[in-house]
Amino acid sequence: MRAYARRVSSAKTAQGSLLAISDLHVGFPENRSLVETLRPETAEDWLVVAGDVGERIADVEWTLALLKERFSTVVWTPGNHELWTTPGDPEQLRGEERYHRLIQICRRLGVLTPEDPYPIWTGPGGPVTVAPLFILYDHSFRPPGTTQAEALAQAYAQGVVCRDEFLLHPHPHPSREAWCRDRVRETELRLEARDPRLPTVLVNHFPLLREPTRALRHQALAQWCGTEHTADWHLRYQAVAVAYGHLHIPGTSWHDGVRFEEVSLGYPRERRPHHENGRLLRRLLPAPGRV
């Protein structure tokens, strides 16, 4: 387990909201323009950014710097797109090196990451521990009775394959599945070491449960969407809310009495009615009424 040297003081605020968004994909000019409109409602608002800001490191840095200027606290966790090594990015780092380059940028900007002490939200709905997680996937969200190799072969046969297969390199890990296992083990240690008296808000780019992936049009894609190892984390770690993205199906669902928020903006062609009405951010705390 790494040493987490940097300390974060608990929030002093008694006002504001804990807000969330993901899948900004600022490489699209329309999305970049929308990101420029994002502003807090109060000076005490926090913003959770649950991954897929963009593919180029410079775009991620621009976005997080802009948001950090506006929001009291910004918490970021990576999606798969930040970890892609694309031909058009001047920074050709791969795998862990790329991830830690992004952590370095966040620390310079004052943006909190999965590598920092978990901050405590003490505004309305608090106190709660806000836990940004970096958990990948291990192909365990696959059709029943199939092996990983069989599920992957089926996806190729259907022509439905995540671009991670070509752009997300796991170095120095032997595979993305191995990287996922390491992240699960390390994150469990950190979550077990938190203050057990406080509930949590868990934030991960990929859904922690398989259930939300049932809504995908192409079920073969589910195998790139998470791991069964996190299926009980919302109960095990006393979550009052779970925020995630990746699916590009924004909305609220309830599992075992815990509120799950898919908070993605998504691609321009996927714009949802509530986005068109200017509601780009989803509120995690204080909790809205159950829908």
Backbone as a ProteinNet text record, in pm:
[ID]
protein_1_A
[PRIMARY]
MRAYARRVSSAKTAQGSLLAISDLHVGFPENRSLVETLRPETAEDWLVVAGDVGERIADVEWTLALLKERFSTVVWTPGNHELWTTPGDPEQLRGEERYHRLIQICRRLGVLTPEDPYPIWTGPGGPVTVAPLFILYDHSFRPPGTTQAEALAQAYAQGVVCRDEFLLHPHPHPSREAWCRDRVRETELRLEARDPRLPTVLVNHFPLLREPTRALRHQALAQWCGTEHTADWHLRYQAVAVAYGHLHIPGTSWHDGVRFEEVSLGYPRERRPHHENGRLLRRLLPAPGRV
[TERTIARY]
85.1	0	87.7	56.9	137.2	123.8	223.2	211.6	132.3	37.9	-45.1	-4.2	96.9	161.8	79.8	8.9	-57.7	-185.3	-203.3	-320.7	-419.7	-545.6	-651.7	-736	-752.5	-834.2	-981	-1059.9	-1203	-1266.2	-1375.6	-1445.3	-1500.7	-1497.5	-1549.4	-1689.7	-1736	-1860.6	-1983.8	-2087.7	-2216.4	-2323	-2281.6	-2374.1	-2327.5	-2393	-2348	-2401.2	-2357.7	-2399.3	-2278.2	-2288.4	-2190	-2246.1	-2185.3	-2235.1	-2144.5	-2195.6	-2117.5	-2147.1	-2044.8	-2057.9	-1947.4	-1966.6	-1862.6	-1875.4	-1783.3	-1789.1	-1807.3	-1719.1	-1725.3	-1679.3	-1583.9	-1537.5	-1516.5	-1426.3	-1407.7	-1336.3	-1296.7	-1244.2	-1349.7	-1477.7	-1586.6	-1609.7	-1603.3	-1621.9	-1752	-1861	-1988.5	-1977.5	-1907.3	-1890.9	-1799.1	-1695.6	-1602.8	-1677.4	-1766.2	-1845.4	-1936.5	-1996.1	-2082.3	-2003.7	-1883.9	-1801	-1769.2	-1750.7	-1722.1	-1838.4	-1957.5	-2073.9	-2093.1	-2018.9	-2039.7	-1996.2	-2085.9	-2055.6	-2129	-2070.2	-2138	-2255.9	-2348.4	-2460.1	-2423.3	-2330.8	-2282.7	-2131	-2068.5	-1922.9	-1873.6	-1965.4	-1925.6	-1944.9	-1991.6	-2018.1	-1889.4	-1897.7	-1792.6	-1837.9	-1739.9	-1770.7	-1688.7	-1759.1	-1697.3	-1698.2	-1581.8	-1569.6	-1529.8	-1625	-1607	-1554.1	-1450.4	-1377	-1425.9	-1341.5	-1361.6	-1376.4	-1283.7	-1276	-1234.1	-1137.1	-1089.5	-976.4	-928.4	-821.2	-682.8	-671.5	-541.8	-515.5	-393.7	-359.2	-378.9	-346.8	-364.4	-511	-602.1	-745.4	-792.6	-741.2	-776.5	-727.9	-605.5	-549.9	-629.8	-665.4	-743.5	-876.6	-942.9	-1075.7	-1070.1	-981.4	-975.5	-928.5	-839.3	-796.2	-913.4	-994	-1110.9	-1208	-1236.8	-1333.5	-1280.7	-1150.4	-1093.8	-1099.5	-1093.8	-1107.3	-1246.5	-1345.8	-1485.3	-1545.5	-1506.3	-1568.5	-1477.2	-1539.1	-1464.1	-1364.8	-1410.4	-1326.3	-1364.7	-1264.1	-1287.2	-1220.7	-1297.7	-1250.7	-1259.4	-1149	-1145.9	-1102	-1163.9	-1115.7	-1113.9	-1018.3	-1004.2	-1106	-1137.8	-1212	-1116.3	-1170	-1082.5	-1023	-1095.4	-1045.7	-921.5	-912.2	-790.5	-668.8	-692.8	-583.3	-546.6	-624.2	-589.2	-459.3	-380.2	-263.5	-295.1	-335.3	-379.9	-266.9	-266	-159.4	-153	-266.9	-268.3	-222.3	-193.3	-153	-0.7	52.5	198.6	259.2	181.4	231.1	193.1	290.7	266.9	288.9	269.4	282.1	173.5	205.5	112	88.3	-28	-56.4	-35.3	34.3	57.4	128.2	222	293.9	197.4	105.1	8.2	-80.8	-128.1	-211.8	-139	-15.1	56.8	94.8	107.1	124.5	-1.2	-118.1	-243.3	-255.6	-212.3	-212.6	-122.6	-6.8	86.8	22.6	-48.1	-115.7	-222.7	-301.1	-407.2	-350.8	-242.5	-184.6	-134.3	-81.3	-39.1	-157.9	-270.9	-391.4	-469.3	-440.3	-519.3	-646.5	-650	-764	-737.2	-835.7	-819.4	-839.9	-770	-765	-777	-784.2	-785.8	-657.6	-552.7	-426.5	-412	-512.5	-506.8	-593.6	-568	-658.5	-801.6	-896.5	-1035.3	-1083.9	-1139.2	-1189.9	-1324.6	-1357.2	-1483.1	-1574.1	-1690	-1792.1	-1872	-1871	-1945	-2058.4	-2089.9	-2204.3	-2334	-2444	-2573.7	-2567.3	-2621.5	-2615.3	-2493.3	-2398.4	-2277.5	-2288.3	-2178.3	-2048.7	-2046.5	-1980.8	-1958.4	-1817.5	-1762	-1633.2	-1657.8	-1595.1	-1604.8	-1485.1	-1513.1	-1407.2	-1399.3	-1308.1	-1286.4	-1208.8	-1260.8	-1202.8	-1149.3	-1044.8	-997.1	-997.4	-1113.5	-1131.5	-1162.5	-1087.3	-1106.9	-1212.1	-1189.4	-1282.9	-1201.6	-1268	-1196.6	-1273.5	-1368.3	-1448	-1538.8	-1563.9	-1654.6	-1801.3	-1830.2	-1967.4	-1988.5	-1981.5	-1993	-2110.2	-2151.6	-2266.2	-2244.8	-2349.1	-2337.2	-2287	-2200.2	-2153.5	-2043.8	-1992.7	-1885.3	-1756.1	-1644.9	-1515	-1485.1	-1381.3	-1342.5	-1305.4	-1232.5	-1191.6	-1313.2	-1410.1	-1530.6	-1611.9	-1626.1	-1702.3	-1634.7	-1502.6	-1430.1	-1443.7	-1438	-1454.6	-1593.7	-1694.3	-1830.3	-1841.4	-1775.8	-1780.1	-1715.3	-1602.5	-1536.2	-1624.6	-1689.4	-1775.8	-1893.7	-1943.2	-2054.6	-2009.5	-1878	-1827.2	-1852.4	-1862	-1888.5	-1773.6	-1668.2	-1547	-1506.4	-1480.3	-1436.8	-1298.4	-1278.6	-1150.9	-1037	-1070.4	-965.3	-872.7	-926.3	-845.9	-726.3	-734.4	-628	-554.6	-617.2	-562.9	-530.3	-586.4	-562.1	-460.5	-337.4	-227.7	-207.8	-191.4	-185.5	-45.8	56.7	194.7	207.7	282.5	364.7	288.3	157.6	77.7	65.4	53	43.1	-87.7	-190.6	-320.8	-401.5	-509.2	-598.4	-669.4	-696.1	-759	-667	-537.8	-442.7	-434.2	-436.4	-436.1	-560.7	-673.9	-799.3	-787.9	-732.9	-719.3	-633.1	-523.6	-437.3	-510.9	-588.1	-662.1	-768.9	-834.5	-934.8	-870	-758.6	-691.5	-647.1	-584.1	-534.7	-649.8	-755.8	-868.8	-941.4	-953.3	-1015.1	-938.8	-807.3	-726.5	-754.1	-765.1	-789.6	-929.7	-1026.8	-1163.5	-1180.1	-1112.3	-1118.9	-1052.6	-955.8	-883	-950.9	-1060.5	-1129.8	-1196.6	-1248.6	-1323.5	-1454.7	-1474	-1594.9	-1721.5	-1705.7	-1823.6	-1895.3	-1827	-1885.1	-1934.2	-2051.2	-2092.7	-2006.8	-2027.6	-1945.2	-2030.1	-1967.5	-2010.7	-1900.5	-1932.5	-1835.5	-1843.2	-1727.5	-1720.7	-1625.3	-1673.4	-1589.5	-1639.3	-1549.6	-1596.8	-1687.3	-1646.7	-1722.7	-1825.2	-1942.1	-2041.3	-1987.5	-2021.4	-1977.7	-2064.6	-2180.5	-2274.4	-2295.8	-2329.6	-2359.7	-2496.9	-2591.7	-2729.2	-2743.4	-2675.2	-2694.5	-2655.7	-2567.3	-2525.5	-2633.1	-2738.6	-2847.3	-2915.5	-2901.3	-2966.2	-2886.4	-2767	-2686.1	-2751.8	-2748	-2803.9	-2726.4	-2594.2	-2508.7	-2452.8	-2508.8	-2470	-2325.6	-2268.8	-2128.6	-2035.5	-2077.3	-1993.1	-1984.3	-2075.8	-2077.7	-1946.7	-1877.7	-1754.7	-1643.8	-1657.8	-1561.9	-1615.1	-1708.7	-1780.6	-1764.5	-1687.2	-1673.2	-1627.7	-1641	-1598.6	-1695.8	-1719	-1806.9	-1748.8	-1620.1	-1556	-1607.9	-1673	-1722.1	-1872.6	-1936	-2082.2	-2143.5	-2069.9	-2126.8	-2066.3	-1987.5	-1917.2	-2011.9	-2125.2	-2217.8	-2274.2	-2284.2	-2328	-2209.7	-2106.9	-1988.8	-1926.1	-1930.9	-1867.4	-1969.2	-2090.8	-2192.8	-2220.4	-2237	-2258.8	-2398.6	-2405.5	-2534.3	-2563.4	-2459.6	-2475.9	-2354.4	-2375.6	-2268.9	-2280.2	-2170.7	-2169	-2077.7	-2123.1	-2044.5	-2085.2	-2012.1	-2043.1	-2027	-1954.1	-1912.5	-2023.9	-2143.5	-2250	-2318.2	-2304.1	-2372.7	-2524	-2571.9	-2715.6	-2746.3	-2746.3	-2762.7	-2897.9	-2896.8	-3021.1	-2993.8	-3101.9	-3095.8	-3154.3	-3087.2	-3141.4	-3113	-3187	-3173.9	-3141	-3039.6	-2998.6	-2973.8	-3048.9	-3038.4	-3059.6	-3147.3	-3175.9	-3072.9	-2974.1	-2867.8	-2889.5	-2874.7	-2895.6	-2770.4	-2788.8	-2682.1	-2713.8	-2616.2	-2633.7	-2537	-2590.2	-2508.1	-2505.4	-2386.8	-2377.1	-2316	-2318.3	-2245.5	-2312	-2227.5	-2271.5	-2283.7	-2178.7	-2184.4	-2149.5	-2165.7	-2132.5	-2244.9	-2213.2	-2317.4	-2441	-2422.1	-2538	-2627.5	-2576.4	-2651.8	-2719.3	-2721.9	-2771.2	-2912	-2931.3	-3058.2	-3142	-3274	-3360.1	-3317.2	-3276.6	-3239	-3109.6	-3024.2	-2905.8	-2945.8	-3042	-3087.2	-3151.2	-3203.1	-3260.3	-3155.9	-3029.1	-2921.6	-2886	-2944.6	-2914.7	-2805.3	-2682	-2568.4	-2509.9	-2523.8	-2466.8	-2574.9	-2537.2	-2629.6	-2588.9	-2686.5	-2660.1	-2653.6	-2543.8	-2529	-2575.5	-2536.3	-2578.5	-2599.5	-2698.9	-2797.2	-2883.1	-2928.3	-2998	-3127.8	-3151.2	-3281	-3386.9	-3512.4	-3617.2	-3604.6	-3642.6	-3634.8	-3729.2	-3672.8	-3752	-3794.1
-119.8	0	123.6	220.3	340.7	425.8	511.8	610.3	728.8	775.4	888.8	1006.7	1078.8	1179	1306.5	1345.1	1474.5	1467.3	1558.9	1562.8	1665.2	1635.3	1726.2	1757.4	1885	1923	1902	1871.7	1852.8	1983.8	1974.6	2094.9	2168.5	2301.8	2383.8	2434.1	2406	2463.8	2400.7	2478.8	2426.8	2450.6	2494.8	2525	2452.6	2484.1	2431.5	2292.8	2240.7	2108.9	2031.2	1899.7	1809.3	1766.9	1813.9	1795.5	1698.9	1644.6	1546.2	1552.8	1515.5	1502.4	1409	1347	1261.4	1265.9	1198	1179.6	1312.6	1406.9	1540.2	1537.5	1453.4	1434.7	1569.5	1648.8	1786	1793.3	1678.9	1681.1	1720.6	1710	1756.9	1905.4	1992.4	2135.7	2167.6	2094.6	2120.8	2094	1987.8	1954.7	2054.5	2095	2193.4	2323	2362.5	2483.8	2467.4	2348.3	2324.1	2326.9	2270.3	2271.5	2414.2	2501.8	2641.9	2710.7	2652	2711.7	2660.4	2558.4	2498.6	2594.5	2621	2709.7	2662.3	2687.4	2650.3	2742.1	2693.6	2776.7	2858.6	2806.6	2878.6	2866.3	2950.5	2948	2823.2	2747.6	2628.7	2498.8	2505.1	2383.7	2307.3	2174.3	2083.5	2019	1979.8	1909.6	1781.6	1671.1	1541.5	1518.6	1488.4	1460.6	1314.2	1231.4	1085.7	1030.7	1093.7	1035.4	1068.3	1031.3	1057.2	1205.9	1283.2	1424.9	1440.1	1361.7	1367.4	1268.4	1258.1	1163.6	1225.1	1353.4	1420.7	1477.5	1458.9	1507	1657.4	1730.9	1876.3	1914.8	1837.2	1865.6	1838.8	1732.3	1703.4	1815.9	1861.2	1968.6	2097.7	2132.6	2254.9	2248.8	2135.6	2122.2	2130.7	2053.8	2051.8	2185.8	2253.8	2386.4	2484	2479.4	2567.3	2540.5	2414.1	2378.9	2412.6	2395.1	2424.9	2574.2	2658.3	2802.9	2840.3	2756.8	2793.2	2724.8	2600.9	2524.9	2521.7	2517.4	2518	2402.6	2284.4	2164.4	2084.5	2031.9	1943.7	1810	1702.6	1566.3	1493.2	1432.3	1365.5	1221.1	1135	998.2	965.8	885.8	867.3	771.6	795.1	698.8	626.8	547.4	478.1	573	679.2	766.3	844.2	887.1	955.4	864.1	733.6	636.8	589	629.8	594.4	662.5	592.2	652.3	660.9	780.4	800	860.7	833.6	887	1039.5	1107.6	1252.9	1323.2	1248.2	1311.4	1321.6	1444.7	1458.4	1378	1354.9	1277.4	1131.3	1050.5	911.3	814.3	861.4	774.9	667.1	552.2	440.2	389.8	332.5	260.2	341.7	281.5	346.3	479.8	487.9	614.4	725.5	693.5	794.5	834.2	736.1	765	857.5	828.3	909	1046.6	1058.4	1192	1276.4	1216	1286.3	1321.9	1232.8	1263.1	1382.4	1386.4	1497.5	1629.9	1630.2	1751.1	1793.2	1697.1	1728.8	1789	1736.7	1789.2	1931.3	1959.7	2097.1	2191.7	2143	2225	2233.2	2142.3	2136	2055.2	1964.5	1875.6	1743.6	1693.4	1569.9	1447.8	1339.5	1220.4	1094.1	976.4	851.9	826	902.2	883.7	973.3	1054.1	1147.5	1099.5	1149.8	1118.5	1156.1	1071.6	1097.9	1222.5	1320.6	1440.8	1413.9	1499	1486.8	1602.9	1569.1	1670	1695.3	1821.5	1855.7	1952.4	1971.1	2053	1977.6	2028.5	1962.8	1815.9	1729.1	1585.7	1519.1	1599.5	1543.4	1530.5	1490.9	1462	1323.5	1317.4	1190.5	1192	1074.4	1057.9	1045.8	1133.8	1127	1046.2	930.5	837.5	822.8	896.2	873.4	744.1	656	524.4	513.4	436.2	402.9	250.8	198.8	55.4	33.3	-50.7	-79.3	-188.9	-281	-389.8	-515.6	-628.9	-756.2	-856	-806.7	-890.6	-988.6	-962.4	-1051.1	-1018.8	-903.5	-873	-935.1	-1065.9	-1135.3	-1230.5	-1282.8	-1373.6	-1494.4	-1537.5	-1654.5	-1777.2	-1851	-1975.1	-1959.7	-1836.7	-1814.5	-1782.1	-1816.7	-1774.7	-1635.1	-1574.4	-1442	-1448.7	-1551.3	-1564.7	-1582.3	-1659.6	-1681.4	-1553.1	-1478.4	-1353.5	-1252.1	-1245.9	-1153.1	-1193.9	-1323	-1371.2	-1338.9	-1350.4	-1315.9	-1167.6	-1083.8	-940.4	-907.7	-970.2	-947.4	-996.9	-1109.8	-1164.3	-1072.2	-1003.4	-910.3	-772	-748.4	-617.4	-512.1	-556.3	-465.6	-480.2	-402.6	-414.8	-278	-268	-141.3	-104	25.1	71.2	58.3	30	3.1	-108.7	-202.9	-315.6	-269.6	-150.4	-99.9	19.9	90.3	218.5	225.7	136.1	141.5	32.6	76.3	-17	-31	-153.2	-173.8	-165.1	-134.4	-138.9	-71.3	-132	-253.7	-382.1	-373.4	-491.7	-580	-708.9	-797.4	-783.7	-729.4	-714.7	-609.4	-561.7	-469.2	-539	-668.3	-743.7	-749.6	-767.7	-770.4	-633.4	-529	-392.9	-370.8	-417.5	-407.8	-479.2	-599.3	-674.5	-598.5	-539.6	-461.2	-341.3	-274	-156.4	-196.8	-309.8	-356.4	-380.8	-451.4	-483.3	-356.3	-265.6	-143.5	-57	-48.5	35.8	-21.7	-152.6	-214.2	-177.7	-178.5	-142.3	1.7	89.7	229.4	250.8	185.1	200.5	139.4	30.3	-29.9	60.4	142.9	228.8	363.1	389.3	517.3	519.2	636.3	648.4	572	461.1	379.1	444.7	554.1	621.9	704.4	732.8	816.9	733.3	765.3	703.4	756.8	702.9	741.4	784	860	875.7	813.4	706.3	636	687.4	715.3	771.2	686.4	632.3	554.4	578.6	573	592.3	477.6	355.9	238.2	204.6	154.6	118	9.1	20.2	-79	-204.2	-193.9	-305.5	-341.9	-466.7	-508.2	-459.9	-442.5	-413.5	-296.8	-184.1	-73.3	-106.9	-205.2	-238.7	-313.1	-358.5	-428.3	-336.9	-204.5	-109.1	-84.5	-138.8	-118	-182	-112.2	-166.4	-289.7	-283.7	-395.5	-458.2	-570.4	-632.6	-681.2	-702.5	-745.1	-641.8	-513.7	-408.2	-412.2	-484.3	-485.9	-537.5	-626	-683.8	-580.9	-463.8	-354.6	-249.8	-288	-189.1	-205	-300.3	-311.1	-448.1	-474.3	-601.1	-646.1	-775.2	-830.5	-814	-783.7	-769.7	-649.1	-555.4	-435.5	-440.5	-554.3	-562.2	-529.4	-549	-521	-397.3	-321.4	-209.3	-101.1	-81.3	22.5	-10.8	-139.7	-182.6	-195.1	-253.9	-280.2	-152.1	-44.7	81	192	153.4	244.1	363.2	337.5	446.4	505.7	638.7	707.1	743	741.6	765.7	709.9	666.3	617.7	692.7	753.2	824.9	751.1	740	674	729.3	688.9	731.6	615.4	639.6	538.2	486.3	465.7	406.5	507.4	635.2	741.8	723.6	678.6	664.1	733.8	867.7	938.4	911.3	901.1	877.4	827.2	806.7	761.4	621.2	535.6	403.3	373.2	277.5	241.3	93.6	62.2	-76.4	-98	-190.6	-217.9	-91.9	-2.9	120.4	229.3	209.6	308.3	373.7	504.4	580.7	576.7	535	533.9	639.4	724.2	829.7	809.6	785.3	786.5	931.9	992.6	1139.1	1188.5	1105.5	1139.2	1249.4	1330.1	1423.4	1349.2	1277.3	1194.8	1270.6	1205.1	1264.2	1356.9	1451.4	1544.3	1475.1	1365.5	1296.6	1231.9	1220.8	1155.6	1255.1	1381.5	1483.1	1451.1	1455.1	1422	1548	1532.3	1649.9	1735.9	1671.9	1753.9	1830	1778.7	1853.1	1977.2	1959.4	2071.5	2180.1	2140.3	2238.6	2301.1	2269.6	2330.2	2259.4	2144.4	2070.4	1967.6	2014.3	1928.9	1859.1	1918.8	1863.4	1791.1	1678.2	1604.4	1623	1640.3	1664.7	1532.8	1512.1	1394.2	1422.9	1539.2	1583.6	1734.4	1784.1	1706.6	1621	1508.8	1412.3	1469	1458.8	1497.9	1395.4	1426.3	1330.3	1208.9	1092.7	970.1	977.4	941.6	944	802.4
0	0	0	-85.4	-94.7	30.1	50.7	158.2	105.6	183.3	143.9	231.2	184.1	268.2	280.9	176.2	177.9	259.6	351.8	437.4	386.9	400.1	358.4	479.4	507.6	621.6	589.1	690.2	671.1	629.9	555.6	513.4	634.2	630.6	739.9	709	589.9	543.3	607.3	620.5	666.4	560.6	442.9	334	209	98.5	-29.2	-59.3	-174.7	-221.2	-269	-257.7	-315.9	-451.2	-558.4	-694.3	-770.7	-880.2	-954.9	-1103.7	-1180.9	-1325.8	-1372.9	-1487.8	-1546.4	-1697.7	-1763.6	-1909.6	-1981.1	-1948.8	-2008.9	-2155.1	-2188.3	-2326.2	-2396.5	-2338.4	-2386.3	-2521.1	-2577.1	-2712.8	-2814.9	-2777.9	-2863.1	-2833.5	-2936.5	-2911.9	-2838.2	-2869.3	-2801.2	-2651.4	-2616	-2474.5	-2405.2	-2474.7	-2416	-2384.3	-2474.8	-2450.8	-2330.6	-2316	-2200.8	-2070.4	-2071.9	-1951.6	-1909.6	-2006.4	-1974.5	-1905.4	-1913.9	-1847.4	-1704.8	-1664.8	-1533	-1422.8	-1332.1	-1219.9	-1095.5	-978.7	-854.9	-828	-746	-702	-579.5	-498.5	-381.2	-376	-295.2	-282	-212	-147.2	-72.2	-149.8	-273.4	-349.3	-380	-364.1	-410.1	-541.2	-622.9	-747.2	-755.6	-775.8	-801.7	-952.8	-1009.7	-1153	-1166.4	-1211.7	-1208.9	-1340.8	-1394.6	-1505.2	-1644.7	-1740.9	-1884.1	-1913.2	-1858.3	-1892.1	-2037.8	-2079.7	-2217.3	-2237.2	-2361.8	-2393.2	-2383.8	-2410.9	-2408.6	-2268.9	-2222.7	-2089	-2079.3	-2185.4	-2182.8	-2166.2	-2225	-2210.3	-2067.8	-2007.4	-1868.5	-1777.8	-1800.3	-1717.5	-1734.4	-1856.7	-1880.9	-1808	-1819	-1759.5	-1607.5	-1545.9	-1400	-1344.3	-1417	-1372.1	-1373.4	-1478.9	-1488.7	-1374.4	-1349.5	-1245.4	-1106.2	-1084.3	-953.2	-923.4	-1026.4	-1006.2	-957.2	-987.3	-962.4	-839.9	-814.6	-706.7	-585.1	-468.6	-343.6	-337.5	-374.9	-377.5	-500.6	-569.3	-683.8	-653.8	-673.5	-652.1	-785.9	-827.7	-959.3	-943.7	-1021.9	-1036.7	-1185.7	-1232	-1376.9	-1435.5	-1561.6	-1640.8	-1733.1	-1822.1	-1916.1	-2019.4	-2057.2	-2163.6	-2120.8	-1994.9	-1950	-1959.1	-1949.4	-1949.6	-2089.5	-2190.1	-2327.1	-2368.6	-2447.3	-2511.2	-2659.6	-2703.6	-2841.7	-2925.9	-3056.2	-3141.6	-3139.4	-3115.3	-3120.9	-2995.2	-2890.2	-2764.5	-2759.9	-2742.3	-2733.6	-2618.9	-2513.8	-2400	-2419.6	-2454.1	-2490.7	-2374.4	-2252.5	-2135.8	-2138	-2080.1	-2078.7	-1936.2	-1913.3	-1790.9	-1664.6	-1566.7	-1437.6	-1453.6	-1547.2	-1566.9	-1607.3	-1693.7	-1736.6	-1618.9	-1543.3	-1427.5	-1329.7	-1299.6	-1201.3	-1256.6	-1387	-1446.3	-1421.9	-1434.5	-1408.3	-1260	-1171.9	-1028.6	-1000.4	-1062.5	-1044.6	-1085.1	-1196.3	-1242.6	-1143	-1096	-999.8	-872.2	-824.7	-700.6	-720.1	-836.3	-863.1	-867.4	-918.3	-929.3	-798	-703.4	-580.7	-595.3	-693.1	-715.9	-643.7	-569.9	-493.7	-582.5	-551.4	-635.8	-550.6	-613.6	-536.5	-457.1	-484.3	-413.6	-291.2	-261.8	-150	-34.6	86.9	197.8	161.7	197.6	164.7	239.1	167.6	234.4	302.1	398	471.8	433.1	379.6	349.6	476.3	523.8	645.1	617	489.5	453.7	473.5	418.3	432.7	390.6	474.6	448.8	508.2	561.9	620.4	770.7	834.5	771.5	706.7	590.7	521.3	462.8	450.9	384.1	233.9	156.4	10.7	-38.6	-97.3	-135.7	-287	-353	-496	-516.3	-598.8	-620.3	-762.7	-777.6	-911.8	-923.3	-961.2	-981.3	-1129.1	-1192.6	-1334.1	-1353	-1442.7	-1472.6	-1497.1	-1484.7	-1500.5	-1587.1	-1665	-1755.9	-1681.3	-1552.2	-1478.5	-1505.2	-1567.3	-1610.4	-1748.7	-1754.8	-1883.9	-1880.4	-1995.8	-1998.2	-1907.8	-1837.7	-1748.5	-1824.8	-1760.6	-1819.5	-1921.8	-1941.9	-2038.5	-1966	-2026.6	-1976.5	-2030.1	-1974.9	-2025	-2173	-2211	-2351.5	-2442.4	-2397.5	-2478.8	-2491.3	-2382	-2386.6	-2477.7	-2471.5	-2557.8	-2704.3	-2731.4	-2869	-2921.5	-2837	-2877.6	-2912.3	-2831.8	-2858.4	-2993	-3020.8	-3150	-3264.8	-3245.1	-3350.3	-3378.4	-3274.1	-3289.7	-3336.2	-3337.8	-3375.7	-3270	-3143.4	-3031.2	-2932.5	-2953.6	-2873.5	-2822.6	-2693.2	-2633.9	-2688	-2714.5	-2768.5	-2668.6	-2543.1	-2444.8	-2491.9	-2567.6	-2614.4	-2696.3	-2753.1	-2839.6	-2780.2	-2684.2	-2639	-2490.3	-2408.2	-2264.4	-2228.6	-2208.8	-2181.7	-2030.7	-1980.8	-1835.9	-1773.8	-1851.3	-1801.3	-1664.3	-1571.3	-1583.5	-1550.5	-1533.9	-1503.3	-1627.2	-1610.3	-1726.1	-1803.2	-1738	-1803.2	-1729	-1791.9	-1723.1	-1606.9	-1623	-1515.1	-1392	-1414	-1302.9	-1236.5	-1317.8	-1263.8	-1178.2	-1228	-1152.7	-1018.6	-1017.3	-891.3	-791.1	-840.5	-751.3	-694.1	-778.7	-732.1	-630.3	-651	-555.3	-419.8	-419	-292.6	-219.9	-291.6	-228.9	-178.6	-256	-216.9	-96.8	-90.7	27.1	154	147.9	264.5	307	210.4	242.6	298.8	241.8	290.9	429.9	455.7	588.6	692.6	649.8	743.1	767.3	698.1	716.6	854.3	891.9	1016.6	1002	1072.2	1053.1	1107.3	1180.6	1234.5	1128.9	1018	914.1	796.7	743.2	617.1	502.9	385	270.6	151.8	64.3	-73.7	-157.9	-228.6	-311	-454.3	-512	-647.4	-730.3	-839.7	-930.7	-1072.4	-1168.1	-1305.7	-1349.3	-1319.5	-1359	-1251.5	-1289.8	-1188.1	-1096	-967.6	-870.1	-872.9	-935.8	-946.8	-1093.2	-1116.4	-1253	-1300.1	-1208	-1246.3	-1344	-1323.8	-1418.6	-1562.1	-1581.8	-1717.7	-1795	-1726.6	-1797	-1897.2	-1878.1	-1968.2	-2096.3	-2106.8	-2226.9	-2348.9	-2458.5	-2582.9	-2627	-2615	-2652.9	-2525.2	-2484.3	-2358.7	-2358.8	-2475.8	-2481.7	-2420.3	-2419.6	-2364.5	-2212.6	-2147.7	-2001.6	-1943.7	-2016.9	-1962	-1944.7	-2004.6	-1986	-1888.1	-1802.8	-1720.5	-1570.7	-1522	-1377.7	-1335	-1204.9	-1148	-1039.9	-1031.2	-928.7	-787.8	-778.8	-648.5	-569.4	-635.6	-565.7	-541.4	-565.8	-563.7	-428.5	-319.9	-187.9	-121.7	-193.9	-131	-80.1	-147.8	-102.4	35.8	67.6	200.8	297.3	248.6	332.1	385.5	304.3	343.3	370.9	405.2	457.9	365.5	238.4	144.1	159	156.4	146.5	1.4	-81.3	-224.7	-296.6	-419.9	-506.6	-638.9	-682.7	-810.1	-908.3	-1032.2	-1135.4	-1271.3	-1374.1	-1510.6	-1605.7	-1714.8	-1811.2	-1901.5	-1848.4	-1928.5	-2020.2	-1991	-2066.1	-2059.5	-1943.2	-1919.9	-1787.4	-1785.5	-1658.2	-1594.2	-1462.4	-1390.8	-1250.3	-1176.5	-1037.6	-1026.9	-953.3	-922.5	-776.1	-722.5	-581.4	-571.2	-490.5	-470.2	-321.7	-263.2	-119.5	-36.4	-87	-15.2	-31.2	-117	-139.7	-275.5	-279.7	-402.8	-489.9	-614.6	-714.3	-819.5	-849.8	-948.7	-1064.3	-1184.3	-1305.6	-1351.9	-1355.9	-1364	-1494.9	-1599.3	-1721.4	-1803.1	-1866.2	-1969.5	-2102.3	-2140.6	-2261.4	-2387.4	-2500.2	-2629.8	-2676.1	-2765.6	-2811.9	-2868.7	-2938	-2998.6	-2893.4	-2770.5	-2663.3	-2570.1	-2608.6	-2515.5	-2467.9	-2336.4	-2273.9	-2250.7	-2237.2	-2216	-2097.5	-1986.9	-1871.9	-1898.4	-1986.9	-2026.3	-2106.1	-2195.2	-2277.8	-2192.5	-2076.9	-1984.4	-1894	-1919.7	-1843.9	-1715.9	-1687.6	-1564.1	-1593.2	-1587.9	-1621.5	-1499.8	-1382.5	-1260.1	-1180.9	-1120.1	-1035.5	-889.9	-804.2	-663	-587.8	-518.1	-433.4	-291	-237.9	-105.2	-107.4	-31.6	45.5	-46.9	5.1	-78	-131.1	-262.3	-317.1	-277.8	-301.4	-273.2	-360.6	-307.7	-386.3	-504.3	-622	-745.4	-780.4
[MASK]
+++++++++++++++++++++++++++++++++++++++++++++++++++++++++++++++++++++++++++++++++++++++++++++++++++++++++++++++++++++++++++++++++++++++++++++++++++++++++++++++++++++++++++++++++++++++++++++++++++++++++++++++++++++++++++++++++++++++++++++++++++++++++++++++++++++++++++++++++++++++++++++++++++

